[in-house]
Amino acid sequence: MRHEPLMINPQRSRPANSPQIRLDRGVAARSRVAVALGCLIACACAAENGQAGPLLPYVPAVGNGPACIPNLDGHIDASELVAAMGIPARFRVSPAELHVPVDLKGFVNDKGQQVWDWSERSSTDRLASFTATPVSGRWYAAHFAADAFTVGLDAGGRFDAVYRRDVQGLWLLGTASREESPADGQSLLVYQQPVAVLRFPLEKGRSWTSKGKVSNGKLYGLPWIGEDTYEVSVDATGRLELPDLTLTQTLRVRTKLTITPAIGPTITEQQVSFLFECLGEVARATSLRNETKADFETASELRRLSL
């Protein structure tokens, strides 16, 4: 399974796989800008002669501006990557049955800036929504920490990834089928130790490896024992062009997942994500199974933040 990115609530600053573990995944990254719209109430004061009194000066409503404002400082702190509970994020997602071309190398423009152009619109794109919610109330809640939260793992909404976040990083605790008794069998994979899918601060040049062991797990109703190894690196920064928006100072994060079951062949998968301050994960390309090229040219899934 692949770890999912996560849905982001901007907190402060001057950016969202996530996650990305074994099945198809999902999560999302989007900023939350809460704006309070005040009501303008007109007051007419009657004068003794029955005529309207003088108009009062206009007073603007007090609103909550963006809780997180990108400062484009080249790294993402913990305060710039916070799950926004209950706020959906919309992504353009390539269809599950279609492999799509992808350019991970990009180019350098005449200003010397690295650019990735993922702005092309496709008639085959599908719209998927991902929402972070507290783990409480889920059928699998008792298997995870009480302060954990969950995000859809796959665009179809069949599986959930379960996370915790602290000042050190974003931790993947495990995955589960969204329904307790789906037609293709229940899945519940709980890591013995949390897996660091993101470490703060995120900045170019940082890398780490994290392993998650599963015992007494269940995958599609069948017993599962195995170990997942996540090799993560933040290897570039630059401008990312998407169909609905363009972002400067995005961080490219590469994740190589190696799944080693107790019985059966080892499986590898690569994921390249782009993260932006206060928005979190804004785009992602997932390789075909057992892909060997770091800059793979064909993706099994492509996700791009959408309006």
N, C-alpha and C positions, 0 to 999 in steps of 0.2 A: 504494500500500500504506500501511497505517497502522502507526505504530510501536507496539510492544507494551510493555506494561508489563512489569514485571519482578517477579520473585519475590524477596522480601526476607528477609534474615537479620538480625535485630536484633543490634546490636553493643553500643552503650552509649548513654546519653542521660539526662536528668532533667527512609512512613513508615514503587511500588511501584509507557510506554508506551510510556514507555515508553514509555517509550515510548512503533508506530502508523505504519505506512507504508502501502503501497499495497494489497495484497490484503486479505482478511479477516485480522484479527490476533488476537493472543492474548498474553498474559503476565499475569502475575499478581502479586498482592501479598499477602503474608501474613507474619505474624511467626513466627519460630521460637523456641520456648521449650524449651530443652533441659533436662530435669530428670533427674538421675541418681537412680535408685531403688536404695538400698542394701539388702542382705539382712540381716535380723536373725537372728543365730545365737545360739541359746540354749546356754549352757555350764553343765554340771552338774559340780561338783567333788565327788568322793567323799570322805567323811570316814572316819576310821579306824573308826568304828562302823558303816560301811556306809550311813549316812544322807546325804542330799543336803546339800551345804554351802549357805551363804547365797547368795541371788541377787545377782548383780552389778547395779550401777546401769545403767539404760537409757541408752545413748549414741545420739543421733540420727545417722542417716546423713548424710554430707557430700554435698550436692548442688549442682548448678549451677543457680542461679535464672535468671530472665530476663536475657539478655545485654544487652537494651535495654529501658529503662523510660521511657516517654513522660514528658516534663516539661511538656508543654502550654505551651511558651513562644512559640507562634505561628509558628515556622519549623522547617524540617527541614534538619539538617546532613548532610554526607556520611556521618558515622558512624551516622546514623539511617536510612540507605537502602543496604543492602548485600545483594548477591545471595546467597541461601541455596542452594548447590549441592545438587541431588538431593532437595530438600524440595518436595513437590507442594503447590500451592495450589488450593483448590476454589472455583469460582464458579458462581452461578446465571446462566445465559446464555439470552437469548431465542432462539428458533429462527431459523435462517438465512432461512427463507422468510416470516417474520412481522415486519411493522413494528409497533412498540409505542409507546404514548403515554408521554411523559416530562415531568416538571416540573423545569426547570432554575432557575427563579426562586426557588421556595420561599417562605417567609414569615418574619416576625419574631415571635417569641413574646412573652409578657407580661413576660419578663425582658430583652427587648431583644436577644435572640440570634437570629442567622440560622439557620433550620432548613430542611433538605431532607428531606422524608418519602418515602423510597423503600422503605418497609417492606412494601408490599403483596405478598402471595404470589400467584403465578400458576401455574395448572395446566399451562401451556404451557412453563414454564421447563425448561431442560435443565441437567444437571450436567456441567461441563467442568473438567478438571484441567490445570494448567500447571506445568512444572518447569524450573528453570534448570540447565543443564549446561555444562561446559567445551566449547569448540569442538573440541578435539582429538578425533579419531576420526570426525568428520563428514566426508562426502565433499567438502565445500567448505572444509575447514579451512585448506588452503594459501593461500586467498585473503584470509585475515584474520590479525590479530595473534594470536600464540600464547597471550596471556593473555585473549583474548576469551571471552565466554560466550554461550550461545544460549538463547532462550525461544520457545515456540510462538507463531506470529504469529496464527493463527486457531484458533477453538475446535475445528475439525475435525482439527487436527494435520497439515495438508498443507504448511504453510510455517513457516519459522523466521526470527526476527529475531536479528541478531548485534550484541552490545553490548560496550563497555568502560566501566569506571567508574573515576574518580579523584576527588581531593578537590575538583575544580572542577565535575564534573558527570557525567551519564550520557550516553554517546555511542552513537549508532546508526551502525554500520559498514556495514550492508547487510542484504539478505534473500536467502533461497534456498529452493527446494523441499526438503522434508525428505528425500525420496527422490531419488536421483541420476537415475533414469530413470522418472518417473511417467508414467501413461498419457496425461495431457494435456500432456506436454512439460516439459523441465527449465527451472527458473527460477534465475537467479543475477544479482543486482543489487548491485554493490559501489560504494559512494560513494568518490569520489576523495579527499574529506576527510570526517572524521567529522562527524555532525550532532548538535548539542546538543539532546537532547529534554528534559533537565532540567538546570538549573544550581543549584549549591549556594552559599549556603543558599537553599532555597525559602522565600519569604515573600511576603505580600500586597503587591502593587504592583510586583513585579518582572516584566519582560518582555524578550523577545529574539527575534531572527529568525536562522534558520540555514538554509543551503542545501546540498544534496547533489547533485552531478553524477554521472551514470552514463554511461560510454562502454563499448562492447563488452559490453553487458549482454545478458541473455537472459531473456525472459518467455514462459512457456508454449512454449518451444522456438523462439521467434522473436527476431530481433535487437531490442535495445532501446537507445535513446540518449535521454537526457532530463535534466531538472533538477527536483528536489523542493524546495519552499520551505516551511519550518515556521515559523509565527508563533505564539509561545507566550506566554501571560500568566497570572500568578497573581493572580486578581482578587477573591477573597473567602475568608473563613474562617467556619466555623460548625459546627453540629451536623448530623450525617448519620444518619438512621434507616434501617437495613436490616432485612430479614426476620429475621436471626439475631443481630444486635448493633446497638448504638447507639454512635456515636463523637462525642465533642466535639472541637473544635479541628481539624477537617479543613480542608485547603486545596483550593480549587477551582482547577483548572488547565485553561485552554482552549488547544487546539491547532488551528490552521487549516492544513491541508495543501493546497498547490497543486501539482499534477503537470503539468509542461509537457513533453510528449514532442517529439522532433525532428519527428515527423510525426503529425498528428492533433490533436484538440481538447484544450484545457486542461481539467483536472478539478479540482474543489475538494471538500474534505470537512472537516467539523468534528468535533472530539472534545472532550468535557468529562469530565475525570477528577477524582476526589476522592482525596487522599492523606493519610495519617495517619502520625505519627511511629512508627517501628519496624515498621509494617505495610506501608508503601508504598502502592501503589494499591489501594483498597478498592472502588471502583465506577467505572463508565464508561458514558457514552452516546455513541454514534456517529451522526452525522446521515445523512440520505439524501444521495446524490451531488448536488453543486452547490447545496446548501442555502445560502440567503442570510441567514437569521435567526440571530443569535448564540444567542438563547434558543429554539432550535427545539423544537417540541412533538411531533415524531414521530421515533423513533430506528430506524435500520436494525439496531442491536444494542444491548442493554442487559446490562451485567455487574454482578454484586454479589457480594462476598465471602460465602462460605457455610461452614457447619460440616460 
